[in-house]
Structure formats: structure tokens, C-alpha cells
């Protein structure tokens, strides 16, 4: 059995020699890999946003202006069609406007 | 050649000669020089601390590289409030604790998988250096770092408290507990 102090001395004894140049090159490679990964993640994010955006644009009439068909129908009507008792009622109702 | 530190700074070729862009590139270039000089100046100290914390060659090299990857990431945020040495010590201590936590988790997974015979593993050969790690292996990563800093690196307790971002009382009690555990372990490991 060795004492605690001897054990600490053994740990202190001196680190093994290191291959600093090799490790420096490995660090460089890892940093480059991380930067590539980050760039790929950013690109994937942009692509995902575009895909979701396109899907939403074509799926929801509100976003694609699909409700324009409804509005154009309203605006295309002749005044005599839109001016009528129902419209008069709507505009004259104090609770509506 | 280490890639430039990423400052989130982007300039297209058409803007390169604008003053702001040039300044940005100069800062990036200086940061790269800084990383090289930090590495050149402090690699020995980092290796020393790493070698006193983990004992197999593979662990030492992995942890050493992890420390400098973290340094590269943190360099743009270094404001010079403490010396580079202290800042680096802090990064090394925190990286080492995290490294050991990850390694232990990984080993537990490997152990479970090999007990289920999903994978085959070979025990790494025991060398005189890895045998030194056995008593320390009973400590958790934080206890281990505090023991190494206090008793091997001979840092003062208030320095350790600052380096590890822990209250002084916690450092004292953790160190006391860790020494107790180590002394008990040393009785068991008489082949050291």
C-alpha cells in the first residue's frame, strides 16, 4: 500500500511526451469539419424553410391569394346586383358598422 | 493551418475593399494568429493538466484536442478580464469534467451492450499509467478535478473556487470527501 502523498507524487511525476504537431493538425481537421457541418446545417435550414414556405403557399388559399377568387367575384358583380336590399340592410344596421 | 475563427462575419468579394470588411478580415487574421500563439504558448501546461487528470494516451489526446477546440470556439468572446493562462485553465478544467462525464456515460452504454452480447469489447491493457487512474476512478469528475487542482497542481482553494465557478465551501467539502475516498481506495490498490 502506498500513502496518499506518495500517490500524489506518482501522478505529479511527469506527463508522457506529447506529439503536439500531430494533435495540432487533428484540431485543424476537426475545426474544418465542424465549420463544414455548420454550413451544411445552415443550408439544410434554408432548404427546409423554402420547402415549408412553398408547401404553405400552395396549400393555403389565404397565403396564395386564393381568396382573390372570392373577392374578384364580389368586385366583378354589377352594381345592380350588389346594390340591393341586403346590402342596404347591412350598411344601415347600426350594430354592424 | 487552422481555419479562421468564425466571427459570423461575412463579406462578398464585391465588398472586400470596403473599410469595414477589411477591418473584419484583419480581426479574423489576428484571431487566427492568436489561436496559434495561444496553442504554442500554452500547449505544455494544458498537456500537463490533462495528463494528470486522465491517464491513457487515447484519453489524453482526445481531451487535449477537445480543450483547444473549445478554446477556438471561445476565443472571439475572450475579453481579457483574466490572464490567458487563467482563462485557459478554466476551459481545461471544465472540458475535462465534461469529457469524463461523457466517457463514463459511453462506457456504461458499452458495458450494457456487451452484457447483452450485442457488441464485443476488449478490455484495454493495464499499464502502469492507467493503473494510477484506478483509485481516482472512484471519484466523480468534479471531485477528481478538485483533487488534481488542489493536491497535484497545488492551486489555492479560492483559485479553484474561481476556476470551477463553485462556492469556496463546496470546494472545501468536496476536497475533504474526495481525499477520504482516495485514501480508502489506496488501501485496496496495493500494486501501485
Interface residues (C-beta under 8 A of the other chain):
Chain A: X1 X2 X3 X4 X7 X8 X10 X11 X12 X15 X16 X18 X19 X20 X23 X24 X26 X27 X28 X30 X31 X32 X34 X35 X38
Chain B: X1 X2 X3 X6 X39 X43 X47 X48 X50 X51 X52 X57 X60 X61 X64 X65 X68 X69 X72 X129 X132 X135 X148 X151 X152 X179 X182 X183 X186 X187 X189 X190 X192
